[in-house]
Amino acid sequence: MKKKLVYKVISIFIIFFSITLLSACSDNDNNDDDYNINDAPLTQTITEIDEAALLFMLEEEKLARDTYIYLNNLWSINQFANIQKSEQSHMNAVENLLIKYNITYSILPSGEFKNPDLQNLYNKFIVDGKINQANALQIGATIEDLDIVDLETHIDASNDAEIISVFESLQCGSRNHLRSFVSNIEKGGDTYTPQFLTKDAYNTIISSSNEKCN
């Protein structure tokens, strides 16, 4: 009877010791896994389409900022002074994504663009904007009109949730800017005819209240 009791005690001890050893090994394995996960460099992937979209939108937001800075220096209109700051924040949002995805980019001096189409637009805007304040406001509406459409094109072509979210936020801001420019144009007794948006899309935006953008 005593022998059986001794064997039983020894068996319990062996089982307890084995469980403790396995638990210690398990803890060590988990710690190694946590270390590997936390310390391994994060790699972000992006499609060529999304990369091109980010690089283009960085310059298109720069087009807006540079043009508004120029027009504000000419005419000292509050809208240009205020919205140029918003365009800088738009540039920052796109730049953050370029940094996240480790995409090489550069921001040229004011009024200079890598994209020839954007360079041509800027060159035209600074000439037309000199004519009078009414023309300057028309240019502001034109830029926001273009921005909304280009952003929509890139949103439709992307499957990246973060890029889509950022572009939708920029688009929201552009809709508010468009409303602001059109309101000032109409106060001056003039009208704006959409050049890139469809007439229905334009009317929907203008007939809606300002939005709260993220």
C-alpha positions as CSV (number, residue, x, y, z in Angstrom):
1,M,0.0,0.0,0.0
2,K,2.9,2.3,0.9
3,K,4.6,1.5,-2.3
4,K,1.5,2.4,-4.3
5,L,1.3,5.7,-2.5
6,V,4.9,6.4,-3.2
7,Y,4.5,5.6,-6.8
8,K,1.4,7.8,-7.0
9,V,3.2,10.7,-5.4
10,I,6.2,10.3,-7.8
11,S,3.8,10.2,-10.8
12,I,2.1,13.4,-9.7
13,F,5.4,15.1,-9.2
14,I,6.6,14.0,-12.7
15,I,3.4,15.2,-14.3
16,F,3.6,18.6,-12.5
17,F,7.2,19.0,-13.5
18,S,6.5,18.2,-17.1
19,I,3.6,20.7,-17.3
20,T,5.8,23.4,-15.7
21,L,8.6,22.7,-18.2
22,L,6.2,22.8,-21.2
23,S,4.7,26.0,-19.9
24,A,8.1,27.6,-19.6
25,C,9.0,26.6,-23.2
26,S,5.6,27.9,-24.4
27,D,6.3,31.3,-22.8
28,N,9.7,31.5,-24.4
29,D,8.2,30.7,-27.8
30,N,5.6,33.4,-27.4
31,N,8.2,35.9,-26.4
32,D,10.3,35.1,-29.4
33,D,7.3,35.4,-31.7
34,D,6.4,38.8,-30.2
35,Y,9.9,40.0,-30.7
36,N,9.9,39.0,-34.3
37,I,6.6,40.6,-35.0
38,N,7.3,43.8,-33.3
39,D,10.9,44.3,-34.5
40,A,10.5,43.1,-38.1
41,P,10.4,46.0,-40.5
42,L,6.9,46.7,-41.8
43,T,6.7,46.6,-45.6
44,Q,4.0,48.5,-47.3
45,T,3.0,47.6,-50.9
46,I,1.2,49.8,-53.4
47,T,0.2,49.4,-57.0
48,E,1.7,51.4,-59.8
49,I,-1.7,53.0,-60.4
50,D,-1.9,54.2,-56.8
51,E,1.7,55.4,-56.8
52,A,1.0,57.4,-60.0
53,A,-2.2,58.8,-58.4
54,L,-0.4,60.0,-55.3
55,L,2.4,61.7,-57.2
56,F,-0.1,63.4,-59.5
57,M,-2.4,64.6,-56.7
58,L,0.6,66.0,-54.8
59,E,1.3,68.3,-57.7
60,E,-2.4,69.0,-58.4
61,E,-2.9,70.2,-54.8
62,K,0.3,72.2,-55.3
63,L,-1.2,73.7,-58.4
64,A,-4.1,75.0,-56.3
65,R,-1.9,76.2,-53.5
66,D,0.6,78.0,-55.8
67,T,-2.1,79.6,-57.8
68,Y,-4.0,80.9,-54.8
69,I,-0.8,82.3,-53.3
70,Y,-0.2,84.1,-56.6
71,L,-3.8,85.4,-56.9
72,N,-3.9,86.5,-53.3
73,N,-0.8,88.5,-53.7
74,L,-2.4,90.2,-56.7
75,W,-5.9,90.8,-55.3
76,S,-5.8,90.3,-51.5
77,I,-9.0,88.3,-51.5
78,N,-9.7,86.5,-48.2
79,Q,-10.8,83.3,-50.0
80,F,-7.4,82.8,-51.6
81,A,-5.6,83.5,-48.4
82,N,-7.7,81.0,-46.5
83,I,-8.0,78.2,-49.1
84,Q,-4.2,78.2,-49.9
85,K,-3.7,77.0,-46.3
86,S,-6.2,74.2,-46.8
87,E,-4.4,73.2,-50.0
88,Q,-1.2,73.0,-48.1
89,S,-2.9,70.6,-45.7
90,H,-4.1,68.6,-48.7
91,M,-0.5,68.4,-49.9
92,N,0.6,67.2,-46.5
93,A,-2.0,64.5,-46.4
94,V,-0.8,63.1,-49.8
95,E,2.9,63.5,-48.8
96,N,2.2,61.4,-45.7
97,L,1.0,58.6,-47.9
98,L,4.1,58.9,-50.1
99,I,6.3,58.6,-47.1
100,K,4.4,55.7,-45.7
101,Y,4.7,53.8,-48.9
102,N,8.4,54.8,-49.3
103,I,7.7,56.5,-52.7
104,T,10.4,58.8,-54.0
105,Y,9.0,62.3,-54.7
106,S,10.1,65.9,-54.8
107,I,8.2,69.2,-54.4
108,L,9.5,71.8,-56.9
109,P,9.6,75.6,-56.1
110,S,6.4,77.6,-56.3
111,G,5.0,77.7,-59.9
112,E,7.1,74.8,-61.1
113,F,5.6,71.4,-61.9
114,K,7.0,68.1,-63.3
115,N,3.7,67.3,-65.0
116,P,3.5,69.4,-68.2
117,D,-0.3,69.6,-68.2
118,L,-0.3,71.1,-64.7
119,Q,2.5,73.4,-65.7
120,N,0.5,74.6,-68.7
121,L,-2.6,75.2,-66.5
122,Y,-0.5,77.2,-64.0
123,N,1.0,79.3,-66.7
124,K,-2.5,80.1,-68.1
125,F,-3.9,80.8,-64.7
126,I,-1.4,83.4,-63.8
127,V,-2.0,85.2,-67.1
128,D,-5.7,85.1,-66.9
129,G,-5.7,85.9,-63.2
130,K,-4.1,89.3,-63.8
131,I,-7.0,90.6,-65.8
132,N,-9.4,91.2,-62.9
133,Q,-10.8,89.8,-59.7
134,A,-13.7,88.2,-61.5
135,N,-11.3,86.2,-63.6
136,A,-9.3,85.2,-60.5
137,L,-12.5,83.8,-58.8
138,Q,-13.3,81.9,-62.0
139,I,-9.9,80.3,-61.9
140,G,-10.5,79.3,-58.3
141,A,-13.7,77.5,-59.2
142,T,-12.0,75.9,-62.2
143,I,-9.3,74.4,-60.1
144,E,-11.7,72.9,-57.5
145,D,-13.9,71.6,-60.4
146,L,-10.9,69.8,-61.9
147,D,-9.7,68.6,-58.5
148,I,-13.0,66.9,-57.7
149,V,-13.2,65.1,-61.0
150,D,-9.5,63.9,-60.8
151,L,-9.9,62.7,-57.3
152,E,-13.0,60.7,-58.3
153,T,-11.1,59.1,-61.1
154,H,-8.3,58.0,-58.7
155,I,-10.8,56.8,-56.1
156,D,-12.6,54.6,-58.6
157,A,-9.2,53.1,-59.8
158,S,-7.9,52.3,-56.3
159,N,-8.5,49.3,-53.9
160,D,-6.4,50.8,-51.1
161,A,-8.7,51.8,-48.3
162,E,-6.4,54.4,-46.8
163,I,-5.7,56.1,-50.1
164,I,-9.5,56.2,-50.9
165,S,-10.2,57.6,-47.5
166,V,-7.6,60.4,-47.9
167,F,-8.8,61.2,-51.4
168,E,-12.4,61.3,-50.3
169,S,-11.5,63.8,-47.6
170,L,-9.6,66.0,-50.1
171,Q,-12.6,65.8,-52.4
172,C,-14.9,66.9,-49.6
173,G,-12.7,70.0,-49.1
174,S,-12.7,70.7,-52.8
175,R,-16.5,70.7,-52.8
176,N,-16.5,73.2,-50.0
177,H,-14.0,75.4,-51.8
178,L,-16.0,75.2,-55.0
179,R,-19.1,76.4,-53.2
180,S,-17.1,79.3,-51.7
181,F,-15.8,80.5,-55.0
182,V,-19.1,80.1,-56.8
183,S,-20.8,82.1,-54.0
184,N,-18.4,84.9,-54.4
185,I,-18.7,84.8,-58.2
186,E,-22.5,85.1,-58.0
187,K,-22.3,87.9,-55.5
188,G,-20.4,89.8,-58.2
189,G,-23.3,89.2,-60.6
190,D,-21.5,86.5,-62.6
191,T,-21.9,82.8,-63.0
192,Y,-19.6,79.8,-63.2
193,T,-20.1,77.1,-65.8
194,P,-18.6,73.7,-64.9
195,Q,-15.8,72.6,-67.1
196,F,-15.0,69.2,-65.8
197,L,-18.0,68.1,-63.6
198,T,-21.2,67.1,-65.2
199,K,-23.9,69.7,-64.9
200,D,-26.0,67.4,-62.6
201,A,-23.0,66.7,-60.3
202,Y,-22.1,70.4,-60.2
203,N,-25.7,71.4,-59.4
204,T,-25.9,68.8,-56.6
205,I,-22.7,70.2,-55.0
206,I,-23.7,73.8,-55.3
207,S,-27.3,73.2,-53.9
208,S,-25.9,71.4,-50.9
209,S,-24.6,72.9,-47.7
210,N,-20.9,72.9,-46.7
211,E,-19.7,69.6,-45.4
212,K,-17.6,68.7,-42.4
213,C,-14.5,67.0,-43.8
214,N,-12.2,64.6,-41.9
